[in-house]
Amino acid sequence: MKLAHLADLHLGFRQYDRQTPRGGNQREADVAEAFRRAVDDVLAQRPDLILLVGDIFHSVRPTNAAILFCFRELQRLRVGLPDAPIVVVAGNHDTPRSTETGTILRLYEALGVEIAVEQPRRIVFSRLDCSVLAVPHQALIGDDRPALRPERGTRFNVLATHGQLPGLGEERGTMEYGGALVTRETLAPAQWDYVALGHYHVAHQVEPNVWYAGSLEYISPNPWGQLQDEQDGGRAGKGYLVAELPGSRVTFRSISPVRRHVELPPIEGKGLTPKELDERIAAAVAGAKPAIDDQIVRQLVFDVSRATARDLDHAAIRAYKARALHFQLDLRRPEVHRVEASGAPGRRQTLPETVREFLEHRPLDADLDRAEFVRLGVEYVAQVGQEGEGEGGA
């Protein structure tokens, strides 16, 4: 049996101010296009079973456009793969805070899609000799948590749930907030042929038969950390999983990105004048592959004082922002080294160092060269100090 495992579609997600020619949010259109491309690939792979494991929508109250788009794509799957059941598990973004509030996911039951919204559902597909335990977010956050164990009687037993494994994604802040905690012991991998997880946005193998599919687009939190997590896992880009049972042979199906997240080489700004830093940024932009046009771009610059940041060529920065869908110039301030009180251990700040720090932050007229101004000020103070020491020694 072959199953397709998708998760974290986040349809309706909006970000940045750029609009499509039809007036919609461009990032919302990107997220929708990623799902459309995934559906194209699922149709080509022809799985026996399709799992959508949580956060189908980014909001519990999605736009009408997002609702209709999802309906059309699920209908394409039903028509193209009429014998392949579709199971949808509600994630935290799909779950209303009030139990009295309904969920839009039930709309898709009209297509013959199996939906698990509040309570766990054990669904048996006799033709596949397969049983799926679909456990939504709501069932995992209640006081009476279900036992995640199969009921024997079918050849294949699959668990599909939306939850957060402790520790995963914490280093870079790439695990989304608000997930229901699950553990390896809770999941009991040895009891299942396959465990399909949602909530973590990077495709990740927990156990040989336990996987997060990841999201289809770079949705918050921390897309730049997601790029690093993907690189660490040797699985660059977004996509979904195809698992073949028995044996849990899992293949990552990459989906071509609508646009790229481009991380420009970081710049060390210490000691650079505003003009020199402008030149470094311009060189990084010019060397970007792909070019920054219509992409989502970040340029990290370390150790930049407020004065240097203020004196940068902001017209050039605005031009970069106009070219890219989003251009983030991430200027990191110098680390603050506290001056130790008298008698405390550690080196005290010298007078020239104090003067340098003051002059680097002092407002200047636009036509003054700050670097030269700071250099002269520190030089004069040091010279006066040396003369004073000479007089004292006489």
Buried (B, 14 or more C-beta within 10 A) or exposed (E): BBBBBBBBBBBBBBBEEEEEEEEBBBBBBBBBBBBBBBBBBBBEBEBBBBBBBBBBBBBBEBBEBBBEBBBEBBBBBBEBBEEBBBBBBBBBBBBBEEEEEEBBBEBBEEEEBBBBBBEBBBBEBEEBEBBBBBBBBBBBBEEEBBEBEBEEEBEBBBBBBBBBBEEBBEEBEBBBEEBBEBEEEBBBBEEBBBBBBBBBBBBBBBEEBBBBBBBBBBBBBBBBBBBBBBEEBEBEBBBBBBBBBEEBEBEBBBBEBBBBBBBBEBBEBEEBBBBEBBEBBBEBBEEBEEBBEBBBBBBBBBBBBEBBBEBBBEEEBEBBBEBBBBBBBEBEEBEEEEEEEEEEEEEEEEEBBBBBBEBBEEEBEEEEBBBEBBEEBBEEBBEEEEEEEEEEEE
